[in-house]
Structures are given as structure tokens and as C-alpha cells.
Amino acid sequence: MFLFNRGLQDPQINSMNSSSYGFNVSSGPSYRDSFSTAVAKNVIILALGLIINYINGTLIHTFRKHQIFYVNPRYILFIHLVVNDMIQLTTTICLFVFSYIFYKINVSLCCLIITCAVFTTLNTPLNLAVMAVECYIAICLPLRHTDLCTIKRTYILIGWIWAMSVVSTLPDVFIILATEPVEFYYSTIFCDKDNLFRHPIHLKKRDVSYIIYLIGVWLTLFYTYFKIFFAAIKAKAAKAADGDAKKARNTILLHGFQLLLCMLTYIAHILKSAVVYWFPNHYVHLIFVSYIIIQILPRFVSPIVYGLRDKTFRQHLKKYLLCTVRVSIKPWTEAKQTS
């Protein structure tokens, strides 16, 4: 997970991190951004984060204002994904900015932020898989959709999504508590997942859990996509209305693209090593671009899938997104006179 910017690395600090409390942290090239470059990068990241969170906040406001949305399992799953993306995006941007302002922060605070970021990162592919299944049921099993996709079951599934993320992440915290000395939690480190979860067990568990997550989610997406694809072909052959099937198929394709971007998070450590090896002179800038692609861009796709493509949501969203809602309220005195 790219939750860092190596542009502020200092060889002496890296040496201290490697020796203090038995650290075994591998450090990349010790390049430093110029002041203007550092400011430009932070402005870009903050601007993108504010824009995406503004759109997501508007989506949440639209969802809350209209009952048609929060009685529909599809929109409930979507808005959960939006809220999850807002938490994940805010967390990673905070870590990015902290890497420039403070460089090192307290280990306990770092652990809290990293754990929150990992929770929300793992939630995304699971949420996408559940949304794909809902599309499949709506198109291929329309008569059973009302029975299978109830509001209660939707919230239960959301609870299971968080439970699976907790089960996958909490062991890392327990391993730290069991293997690190007490002094470690009062020290300061460069807040990066690899610096925090540095025990060999973490690496093995990470690889196994990522493989299980990716295989499960991709099989779900492929199965639902091809089922909907064949349903659309049958509908077309029967000269029936296949617009919903095509829309659902395109939605799952967007889910697949979003998941493909999210997958880069799971191979970030490999990409990082490759960047250091192949482009050592441009390491800092390529890491910055990778951060935007891996952490920012997937969160930009979420509003497009339902917020802009969905006709019902789009009709209500435009009023709030462009701040065109006008509420006519009479002054209290006027209301009192007329009464």
C-alpha cells in the first residue's frame, strides 16, 4: 500500500530507524523533493481529495434526502462504498501530508491510522463483489430479487464485510503487541505499513490473504459478468428489452476496472522495488504518480458507477452537486402576520 512519500527520506534518519529497537527497515534511495515540488505535490493531492470527497459528500447527502434510495439494497451498498472510500481517501491523504510535515509520528498513532486504512482498503473489493452479485440477481433471477435482496440482509452483508476485514487485519496488530518491546510504541517512525508491520509473519500472512481475497472477488466478478452477458444475448435474440442487462453488464465492467486499480495496492511492494531498480533517478516522482493511480483514481470511479450513470440518482444529484436547490422560507414575522 502506497501510504507514503519517499521524497522526504533522509539517510541519517533511515539509519536511525534501522538500528533503533532492532528495526529492519529497508530504505529506498535518499532523494528529497525541492520545496516547490513538495508544495505542488501536496496541493495536487489535497485538491483531488477535496474534489472527490465533495462529490462523495454530495452523494451521501442525496442518499439521505430521498427515501427511494435508502429502501433499495443497491443504493445502500453503493453508499457504503462511498463512505468507505471517503474514510480510506482521507486517511491516506493525511498520511501523505504527515510525511512532509512531520516525517515521523508516534508508533501508536501510526498503528491506528494504518489499521483504519487497511480496513477500508480491504472493504472495497468485498463491497464490489457483493454489488456484482446484486446485479446478477436483479437480471438473472428477477423473481427472487425481492426475497433475496432485502434491506435487512443488505445490512448484514455490510456487517460481514467489516467482520472479514477485521479478521484479516487484527492479527497484524496482535503480532506487533506480541513481538515488539514496550519502548517501540512510544517511539516515532516514518508511518508506512512496511515499517510498522515488519515481522516476517506479516509478509506471509499478507501474501496469503491477498491471494484469497483476489481469487474470491475476481471469480465472483467473472461469474456474474458472464451470466449477465448471456442473459443480454438471450434477451436480444428474443427481441426483448435488454437495456437493463446491458447496463448491469457495463456496471460490472466498471467494477472490474475499479478492482483492477485496487489490485495494484496488493502488489505495491513489488511495484516499489521495480521502480527503484529500473528508474532510480525518477523514483520519487514515479512513487507520487503511483500513489495517485492506486489510491486516488479508484475512489474517483465510485461516483461514476452509480452517481452519474444511474438515471434516478443523477436527477437528484444535480440539484445538490451544483448547489441549485432553492428553499423558499418566509421570514418568521411575515409568517406570524399571515397566520
Protein Blocks (a to p, Z undefined) as FASTA:
>chain_A
ZZbdfklgcfklmmmmmmggoiacdcdddddddfklmmmmmmmmmmmmmmmmmmmmmmmm
mmmmpmklmmcfklmmmmmmmmmmmmmmmmmmmmmmmmmmnopacfklmmmmmmmmmmmm
mmmmmmmmmmmmmmmmmmmmmmlmmmmmcfklmmmmmmmmmmmmmmmmmmmmmmmmmmpc
fklmmmccdddfklmmmcfklmmmmmmmmmmmmmmmmmmmmmmmmmmmmmmmmmmmnopa
fklmmmmmmmmmmmmmmmmmmmmmmmmmmmmmmmmmmmmmlmmmmmmmmmmmmmmmmmmm
mmmmmmmmpmklmmmmmmmmnopaccddddfklmmmmZZ
